[in-house]
C-alpha cells in the first residue's frame, strides 16, 4: 500500500514539475529572433527532459514485472498495464529523438546562417 501511495505521489510531482508553463512564450521569441544557437540548446534540454521521462516509465514497467502483486488492478491486467507503461516510455523516446533532430537542424543553421 505504501508503494502505491509513493508511486502516485511521484507521478503527480513529476507531472507538475514537467509542465512547460512559460516555454511556449520563450520558444516563440527565439523562433522570431532566428536565434539558432539558443533554439539548439532549448531542444537539447527538451530531449534531456524527455529521456528522463522515458526512463521513468521504463523503470515503472520493470518494477511491475518484478513485483506484479503490487499492481492493484488485478493479476490478469498487470501485463496490459506494463504494456501501457512501455508504450508511454516509447512515446517519450520518440519525442526525444525528434527534439534531438530539431537541435541538430538548428546546429547546422548556426554554421550556415539564416
TAJO-V546595 format. One record per residue. N is the residue number from 1. RES is the residue in one small letter. SS is DSSP state (helix for helix, strand for strand, loop for the rest). OMEGA is omega as a letter, one per 30 degrees, with the letter a starting at -180 (* if undefined). NEAR is the number of other ideal C-beta (glycine too) atoms within 8 Angstrom. Layout:
# TAJO-V546595
N|RES|SS|OMEGA|NEAR / N|RES|SS|OMEGA|NEAR
This chain:
# TAJO-V546595
1|x|loop|l|4 / 2|x|helix|a|5 / 3|x|helix|l|7 / 4|x|helix|l|9 / 5|x|helix|l|8 / 6|x|helix|l|8 / 7|x|helix|l|9 / 8|x|helix|l|8 / 9|x|helix|l|8 / 10|x|helix|l|8 / 11|x|helix|a|8 / 12|x|helix|l|8 / 13|x|helix|l|8 / 14|x|helix|l|10 / 15|x|helix|a|8 / 16|x|helix|a|7 / 17|x|helix|a|6 / 18|x|helix|l|8 / 19|x|loop|l|6 / 20|x|loop|a|6 / 21|x|loop|a|4 / 22|x|loop|a|6 / 23|x|helix|a|7 / 24|x|helix|l|7 / 25|x|helix|a|7 / 26|x|helix|a|9 / 27|x|helix|l|10 / 28|x|helix|l|8 / 29|x|helix|l|8 / 30|x|helix|l|11 / 31|x|helix|l|8 / 32|x|helix|a|6 / 33|x|helix|a|6 / 34|x|loop|a|6 / 35|x|loop|a|7 / 36|x|helix|l|10 / 37|x|helix|l|8 / 38|x|helix|l|8 / 39|x|helix|l|14 / 40|x|helix|a|12 / 41|x|helix|l|9 / 42|x|helix|a|11 / 43|x|helix|l|13 / 44|x|helix|l|11 / 45|x|helix|l|8 / 46|x|helix|l|9 / 47|x|helix|l|13 / 48|x|helix|l|8 / 49|x|helix|l|9 / 50|x|helix|l|13 / 51|x|helix|l|11 / 52|x|helix|l|8 / 53|x|helix|l|11 / 54|x|helix|l|13 / 55|x|helix|a|9 / 56|x|helix|a|9 / 57|x|helix|l|13 / 58|x|helix|l|11 / 59|x|helix|l|8 / 60|x|helix|l|10 / 61|x|helix|l|12 / 62|x|helix|l|8 / 63|x|helix|a|9 / 64|x|helix|l|14 / 65|x|helix|a|8 / 66|x|helix|a|6 / 67|x|loop|a|7 / 68|x|helix|l|9 / 69|x|helix|l|5 / 70|x|helix|l|9 / 71|x|loop|a|11 / 72|x|loop|a|5 / 73|x|loop|l|6 / 74|x|loop|a|7 / 75|x|loop|l|7 / 76|x|loop|a|4 / 77|x|loop|a|9 / 78|x|helix|a|12 / 79|x|helix|l|6 / 80|x|helix|l|7 / 81|x|helix|l|11 / 82|x|helix|l|11 / 83|x|helix|l|8 / 84|x|helix|l|8 / 85|x|helix|l|13 / 86|x|helix|l|11 / 87|x|helix|l|8 / 88|x|helix|l|9 / 89|x|helix|l|13 / 90|x|helix|l|9 / 91|x|helix|l|8 / 92|x|helix|l|13 / 93|x|helix|l|11 / 94|x|helix|l|8 / 95|x|helix|l|9 / 96|x|helix|l|12 / 97|x|helix|l|9 / 98|x|helix|l|8 / 99|x|helix|l|13 / 100|x|helix|l|11 / 101|x|helix|l|8 / 102|x|helix|l|10 / 103|x|helix|l|14 / 104|x|helix|l|8 / 105|x|helix|l|8 / 106|x|helix|l|13 / 107|x|helix|l|10 / 108|x|helix|l|8 / 109|x|helix|l|10 / 110|x|helix|a|9 / 111|x|helix|a|6 / 112|x|helix|a|5 / 113|x|loop|a|4 / 114|x|loop|*|3
